Amino acid sequence: MKLIFHITLIFLVIFTVQCGRETTTDKLNVVVSIVPLQEFVENVGGEKVSVTVMVPPGASPHAYEPNPAQLMKVSKAHMYVKVGTPIEFEIAWLGKILSMNSTMHVCDASIGIDLIAVSQDDEHEQSNVDPHIWLSPQNTRIMVNNIYDALIAINGDNEQYYRTQRDAYCAELDSLHRRVEQMLQKKKKRQFMVYHASWRYFARDYGLEQISIETDGKEPTARNMEYVILKALEHNIRIIFVSPQFSTKSADVIAREIGGTVTSIDPLAKDYVKNLGEVVRVLSAAME
Ligand SMILES: [Zn+2]
């Protein structure tokens, strides 16, 4: 009797494991750090991938801590895509994430990107590299190619499919880049003001200057408040851009001081091409 029970149990375990395999071999399980990476992986991977994002919409990659359900996803993943820059979420959690799954392929999306060094007291005090690489369409093109390379490294059978998908998405990114260039190149005003300094790569690509309110990634000091108010008056800036992940208190104060307004733009939106198109539209209007 006992033996039969044991045999039944063993069959049950084998059956469960087999079923589990069947559902997971269907698609590649890919885990990514931030929402824009999810968008890039889904565009290249199409129907072949199932993507889980660690820092959910509305959360800040400078502070987020994953929950146990997310870490479970990591243990079943075939691939992890990291931003690859010193963004706080990855500094704090990547070691733990990678230790949970030793067979998972790791894709560093930042390979080949010309990183921008920032001074220690500038923004993200933990590092001297600006982490926000994804906000330049040309950087994104490189990131998309890194994701493509990683996908064919673990799933070469679908190379042709991934290439077609990648080429279509890169064509969209190229057209976005040309559109942004056209909209911004004739502006006399080259400065724009943001609360959180996430647009440095974008500013570099299009010859603009980002003026940020934050000091060391925190609420600004009185000195920096004074400095940005003077800058705003000097360049006749009337609009301050904030993002949904950050408080707008000091931005509101500065807006009152300069007789301007506060507008929200999202550095972490899901539909990347559509969102950047919208950002450039409001930016372009603010730079008249
Ligand atoms: Zn940021």
Boltz pocket constraint, residues with backbone or C-beta under 6 A from the ligand:
constraints:
  - pocket:
      binder: B
      contacts: [[A, 62], [A, 132], [A, 196], [A, 197], [A, 198]]
      max_distance: 6.0
